[in-house]
């Protein structure tokens, strides 16, 4: 008989509980685990197969990675390349896809950093340069630690190792590497993230005129949900680069998320002064007026949008969104009918929106509330795409 279906959230919670049990076993029995790695990994695989018979390959292999990560950080043996290769070989042998060794190699590299074996750490980490930008920062950290060991002092002329560290950070700024491909290190306090933030703060002092480091830091802080660090980096970035449109747009979005309308309006005003010919600040003004249910402000920005030749069907859609956000059901329907007539070529999208609008107009209170949010979010994303905002 097949196991009953269970929600993914429940399955993930049970996986986390099993991972905690395995981690606790490793920490309490590290000598036995190290003494018989084949038996230990066989036990992990058998437990997974028995407890989660329908587990997908990705989640299965992620579990093996996480257990191996704990083992690498708990081992009492002298951290040598031979030991790590032995552990990683058994781990890979028990993964279903028998590939994707990046997480394990990076975990080994971090363990080598923690034990001061920086050259060996670089060998492990360099294989994944630009795979995840945090690895670049870990390589730079290794060089920087070697530079301190060589010079013994900071503030002097950079030695060769520090120059290597700086070069690695410049490579990170130019590579546009993703910052979230190694999911096992996604916890904010994970060692890889602590190193990443340390090196980014150093890069701000090494390269004060390079805005890309602020962009990288803001992206990672947003991914982690670190509101304070994101705000701090945005404040510094907009102060240092006041004419950088990307940082102004990021600041606007952050203020909107925080429901800080006055600060968001100040950003719109600044952008309109600095970029009078762009669609972006006008759209942000329209969006802010809609979120605040302010028809008067919306009408003012709409006039500017007409002068700047915004696509007509977008403005008609935004008219409907305003009425939805003001909770005007009849008016939203009439505005949407006008948008439909002007949206030739987008029939499939308009049809989807019509279903959402129908839920807003005809649904009960809870359903109407959800539809209201979905309608706004969808049209916002559509307008952003059409106007190429953020590109």
C-alpha atoms as one frame of an Amber mdcrd trajectory, in Angstrom:
protein
   0.000   0.000   0.000   1.370   3.426  -0.944   2.110   5.933   1.824  -0.539
   8.600   2.232   0.281  11.938   0.663   1.508  14.595   3.087   1.984  18.353
   2.632   5.483  19.460   1.693   5.748  21.649   4.805   5.027  18.634   7.032
   7.524  16.506   5.133  10.189  19.210   5.467   9.545  19.455   9.199   9.972
  15.686   9.579  13.161  15.856   7.506  14.483  18.591   9.787  13.681  16.487
  12.845  15.537  13.511  11.363  18.477  15.760  10.460  18.612  17.005  14.048
  18.600  13.413  15.308  21.446  12.481  12.945  23.452  15.549  13.926  23.015
  14.726  17.612  24.155  11.144  16.985  27.283  12.353  15.149  28.247  14.756
  17.931  27.792  12.131  20.651  29.409   9.244  18.755  32.016  10.915  16.568
  34.725   8.312  17.316  32.526   5.410  16.202  31.348   7.334  13.122  34.885
   8.202  12.043  35.981   4.639  12.700  33.454   3.116  10.324  32.308   5.590
   7.706  30.753   3.003   5.322  28.456   1.714   8.081  27.475   5.230   9.139
  26.583   6.462   5.660  24.817   3.184   4.942  22.744   3.763   8.070  21.854
   7.303   6.946  20.783   6.104   3.495  18.773   3.187   4.897  16.994   5.456
   7.380  16.086   7.901   4.619  14.784   5.114   2.355  12.710   3.642   5.164
  11.330   6.901   6.584  10.805   8.776   3.308  10.337   6.143   0.569   9.050
   8.668  -1.982  11.573  11.398  -1.316  12.728  13.207  -4.467  16.393  12.949
  -5.476  17.187  16.605  -4.764  15.891  16.509  -1.169  17.542  13.119  -0.620
  20.949  14.409  -1.723  20.525  17.648   0.234  20.013  15.547   3.364  23.231
  13.619   2.702  25.029  16.954   2.184  23.717  18.368   5.460  24.747  15.283
   7.469  28.198  15.320   5.859  28.508  19.015   6.661  27.903  18.224  10.341
  30.422  15.382  10.219  33.115  17.584   8.705  32.584  20.168  11.421  32.569
  17.611  14.241  35.495  15.407  13.280  38.285  15.194  15.864  40.848  13.783
  13.511  43.567  15.997  12.051  41.959  17.686   9.014  43.935  16.383   6.079
  43.121  16.133   2.399  43.127  12.333   2.765  40.533  12.420   5.546  38.264
  14.804   3.680  38.498  12.815   0.469  37.571   9.669   2.392  34.504  11.315
   3.960  33.425  12.926   0.703  33.870   9.697  -1.250  31.476   7.842   1.052
  29.016  10.729   1.012  28.994  10.880  -2.786  28.608   7.111  -2.969  25.338
   7.342  -1.058  23.816  10.219  -3.024  21.299   9.228  -5.645  22.557  11.483
  -8.410  26.250  10.843  -7.668  27.031  14.425  -8.640  26.861  17.917  -7.207
  29.917  17.795  -4.998  30.065  21.586  -4.644  28.386  21.719  -1.229  30.690
  19.075   0.202  33.876  20.610  -1.195  32.925  24.038   0.095  32.151  22.549
   3.521  35.597  20.955   3.498  37.144  24.258   2.475  35.429  26.056   5.368
  36.674  23.439   7.823  40.208  23.933   6.509  39.830  27.708   6.963  38.750
  27.193  10.570  41.821  25.065  11.244  44.181  27.534   9.571  44.973  25.397
   6.501  44.401  28.244   4.063  46.325  26.925   1.063  44.412  23.636   1.168
  41.168  25.574   1.629  41.873  27.573  -1.522  42.401  24.332  -3.474  38.937
  23.096  -2.480  37.184  26.421  -2.926  38.792  27.514  -6.208  36.907  24.767
  -8.065  33.683  26.715  -7.430  34.821  30.271  -8.071  31.784  32.144  -9.521
  29.495  29.160  -8.859  28.280  31.063  -5.811  29.744  34.484  -5.073  30.117
  33.620  -1.391  32.794  31.109  -2.399  34.764  33.910  -4.051  34.641  35.764
  -0.742  35.866  32.658   1.119  38.826  32.382  -1.276  39.586  36.067  -0.699
  39.346  35.495   3.059  41.918  32.702   2.845  44.343  34.975   1.015  43.668
  37.776   3.474  44.351  35.505   6.454  47.634  34.450   4.804  48.521  38.116
   4.302  48.050  38.806   8.020  50.211  35.819   8.905  52.894  37.076   6.531
  52.980  40.750   7.504  51.693  40.463  11.044  50.302  43.985  10.763  47.481
  45.810   9.059  47.683  49.226   7.525  51.006  48.707   5.762  51.393  48.487
   2.027  49.473  45.397   0.872  51.613  42.321   0.385  51.123  39.754  -2.380
  48.564  37.717  -0.413  46.412  40.762   0.287  46.629  41.742  -3.365  45.318
  38.268  -4.218  42.460  38.824  -1.757  41.612  42.156  -3.349  41.753  40.608
  -6.808  39.308  37.894  -5.724  36.867  40.496  -4.441  37.138  42.475  -7.668
  36.444  39.270  -9.553  33.325  38.827  -7.407  32.131  42.352  -8.239  32.561
  41.761 -11.970  31.323  38.189 -12.239  27.676  38.827 -11.269  27.791  35.345
  -9.740  24.627  34.138  -7.958  24.710  34.313  -4.161  22.300  31.534  -3.218
  23.238  28.343  -5.058  24.614  26.566  -1.971  21.377  26.141  -0.063  22.823
  24.292   2.915  24.647  27.525   3.819  21.564  29.729   3.638  21.248  30.278
   7.383  22.214  33.849   8.195  24.766  32.711  10.792  26.339  30.039   8.569
  30.132  30.309   8.490  30.135  31.005   4.746  27.808  33.988   5.243  29.852
  35.390   8.126  32.972  35.258   5.955  31.091  36.804   3.039  29.947  39.770
   5.135  33.415  40.257   6.653  35.079  40.383   3.236  32.375  42.630   1.804
  32.963  45.132   4.602  36.692  45.020   3.800  35.918  45.573   0.110  34.024
  48.757   0.990  37.264  50.168   2.428  39.496  48.774  -0.317  37.296  49.959
  -3.206  35.191  52.896  -1.936  34.219  54.018  -5.444  32.939  50.587  -6.576
  29.105  50.484  -6.265  28.802  46.820  -7.210  29.871  45.689  -3.735  26.891
  47.513  -2.238  24.631  45.912  -4.821  25.976  42.461  -3.928  25.499  43.066
  -0.220  21.956  44.361  -0.643  20.963  41.374  -2.792  22.270  38.929  -0.200
  20.696  40.813   2.721  17.349  40.793   0.914  17.664  37.044   0.307  18.390
  36.445   3.999  15.576  38.720   5.122  18.112  40.796   7.063  16.161  44.065
   7.205  18.691  45.944   9.311  21.701  45.146   7.142  19.764  45.861   3.971
  18.702  49.252   5.344  22.260  50.013   6.498  23.763  49.177   3.104  21.072
  51.131   1.272  21.690  54.196   3.435  25.423  54.020   2.736  24.945  53.318
  -0.967  22.493  56.176  -1.590  24.705  58.562   0.399  27.885  57.573  -1.466
  26.250  57.209  -4.895  23.302  59.649  -4.821  22.803  59.547  -8.602  22.771
  55.752  -8.898  19.286  54.857 -10.166  19.570  51.229  -9.086  20.109  52.150
  -5.433  17.301  54.702  -5.503  14.919  52.103  -6.950  16.053  49.583  -4.332
  15.484  52.173  -1.602  11.984  52.895  -2.949  11.086  49.198  -2.897  12.482
  48.792   0.611  10.447  51.742   1.903   7.303  50.354   0.236   7.870  46.967
   1.904   8.303  48.749   5.242   5.152  50.839   4.571   7.164  54.027   4.927
   5.204  56.161   2.460   6.876  59.498   3.204  10.395  58.152   2.600   9.236
  56.365  -0.565   7.702  59.628  -1.810  11.003  61.433  -1.137  12.818  58.885
  -3.298  10.280  59.390  -6.107  10.824  63.155  -5.928  14.609  62.727  -6.058
  14.400  60.324  -9.012  12.132  62.686 -10.934  14.668  65.488 -10.454  17.610
  63.340 -11.514  15.915  61.300 -14.251  13.154  63.547 -15.660  12.913  61.594
 -18.936  12.619  58.113 -17.402   9.428  56.146 -16.952  10.643  54.586 -13.699
  10.035  57.447 -11.207   6.630  58.198 -12.737   5.619  54.559 -12.414   6.833
  54.525  -8.819   4.675  57.600  -8.174   1.636  55.849  -9.674   2.356  52.733
  -7.616   2.721  54.695  -4.388  -0.543  56.560  -5.028  -2.327  53.262  -5.668
  -0.939  51.672  -2.492  -2.000  54.713  -0.504  -5.435  54.838  -2.175  -4.809
  58.457  -3.179  -6.808  59.291  -6.337  -5.587  62.905  -6.401  -1.908  61.990
  -6.372  -2.612  59.215  -8.882  -4.264  61.675 -11.273  -1.217  63.977 -11.133
   1.214  61.178 -11.970  -1.172  59.861 -14.632  -0.991  63.203 -16.440   2.808
  62.985 -16.391   2.607  59.412 -17.678   0.475  60.548 -20.634   3.009  63.263
 -21.442   5.803  60.668 -21.322   3.804  58.412 -23.649   3.191  55.496 -21.323
   1.462  52.613 -23.155  -2.261  53.364 -23.016  -3.312  49.858 -22.016  -0.956
  49.974 -19.004  -2.562  53.166 -17.715  -6.022  51.685 -18.154  -4.955  48.602
 -16.226  -3.540  50.808 -13.474  -6.859  52.707 -13.390  -8.530  49.383 -12.614
  -5.926  48.586  -9.957  -6.556  51.925  -8.245 -10.277  51.198  -8.057  -9.571
  47.710  -6.713  -7.245  49.061  -4.019  -9.895  51.674  -3.116 -12.347  48.759
  -2.833 -14.621  50.193  -5.550 -16.073  47.077  -7.156 -18.312  48.607  -9.816
 -15.725  51.172 -10.874 -12.973  48.532 -11.059 -15.103  46.441 -13.437 -15.784
  49.434 -15.718 -12.099  50.414 -15.811 -11.101  46.837 -16.523 -13.496  46.659
 -19.469 -11.710  49.683 -20.956  -8.329  48.020 -20.366  -9.570  44.861 -22.131
 -10.455  46.828 -25.273  -6.987  48.393 -25.406  -5.035  45.197 -24.646  -5.109
  43.428 -27.993  -2.372  40.846 -28.219  -2.475  40.193 -24.470  -5.733  38.230
 -24.415  -4.318  35.331 -22.389  -3.077  37.645 -19.628  -6.260  39.734 -19.583
  -8.299  36.545 -19.211  -6.295  35.540 -16.128  -6.741  39.010 -14.633 -10.473
  38.828 -15.297 -10.755  35.667 -13.196  -8.923  37.392 -10.336 -11.112  40.492
 -10.643 -14.225  38.330 -10.575 -13.086  36.886  -7.231 -12.627  40.433  -5.925
 -16.082  41.506  -7.052 -18.096  38.354  -6.314 -16.155  36.523  -3.606 -16.647
  36.601   0.142 -14.548  38.944   2.284 -11.513  36.660   2.596 -11.528  35.687
  -1.066 -11.946  39.312  -2.158  -9.014  40.346   0.038  -6.734  37.705  -1.510
  -7.898  38.633  -5.019  -7.224  42.305  -4.325  -3.628  41.561  -3.366  -3.121
  39.172  -6.308  -4.557  41.682  -8.797  -2.223  44.446  -7.632   0.860  42.178
  -7.554   0.186  40.754 -11.005  -0.349  44.114 -12.711   2.669  45.569 -10.897
   4.901  42.776 -12.217   3.399  43.122 -15.695   4.012  46.885 -15.812   7.543
  46.469 -14.499   8.209  43.981 -17.301   6.677  46.109 -20.067   8.408  49.314
 -18.931  11.702  47.422 -18.440  12.068  48.789 -14.930  15.110  47.414 -13.143
  16.694  46.163 -16.372
